[in-house]
């Protein structure tokens, strides 16, 4: 019997949704068992240290939000530095600033004023023949920043990332990227930004450090699903919702990633934390140089880089991104409707809710879930 301690909740997954739920439930006096199929906690936010450099094991994670409560909440568990993301795009050896701003427009066209940039974009939009509401990502991108920038900095990168043509992708995806008519290279518009000093894993160590929480690693819920369902009164599930229901309505689509990390015998490889490679023929989408997330800290004769390769997903790979197009959205609705009738299970996180959440959105969602689950007042304080 697994539930010998009479746990109140089984939490499946030790990523941000699961760990925060466990932490707050334990704070309310509930006994929690957290199980995680991987050999470590933190989910895709897991980090480790090498040569004094903190490596994000599953791609770059920069915390950014406008939600003050979320920012104050996460700062209870780690101290954050003041890192702001300023990405460089490499297209066939040409370098451009991202997100799209006056530096980008000057580098692309030589324009020096916002009016000149706006006129150039409008000219290219008109020449493209796009009218009315953009019907796909390509039309949305050209409407926002013109044909030249779309062709060089968006098309190849996006088609690598999602594994399909830009004309087959929904328009809303490109809206995640800001367009500015100022000389501002800050990738995010959010007020609060940073990376935890010492990496993300410490956050999960602190979240799960409670005598009412037990953690079991290398433990696959699905291998003993029937037993867990029989023994636990309530389950928080952060894995793929379609897999939980044995793909009964069909298989939702995801994108996967592969990472190749390399230690280099030099102090500084590329001079920036993130460089995107936007040409379609380059197989990876970006290169991260980890010491630049912490302003060059770490052993001075070593640097560590990671190349990120998008992959088609299948059941042998990790699912990273839900593909929220119309077909998958309609399929997800069927799983969500079934989940709403299942009082024993609460689904959360990117995979459990099939949403392309950022970190702050996951935290906001789990805090709302906790308030609802425990009938807490609206003014309940998560920040101590």
Secondary structure, 3 states (H helix, E strand, C coil): CCCCCCCCEEEECCCHHHHHHHHHHHHCCCCEEEECCCCCCCHHHCEEEECCEEEECCCCCCEEECCHHHHHHHCCCCCECCCCCCEEEEECCEEEEECECHHHHHHHHCCCCHHHHHHHHHHHHHHHCCCCCCCCHHHHHHHHHHHHHHHHHHHHHHHHHHCCCHHHCCHHHHHHCCECCCCCCCCCCCCEEECECCCCHHHHHHHCCCCCEEEECCCCHHHHHHHHHHHCCCEEECCCHHHHCCCCCCCCCEEEEEEEEEEECCCCCCCCCEEEECCCCCCCCEEEEHHHHHCCCCCCCCEEEEEEEEEECCCCCCCCEECCCHHHHHHHHHHHHHHHCCCCEEECHHHHCCCCCCHHHHHHHHHHHHHHHCCCCCCCCCCC
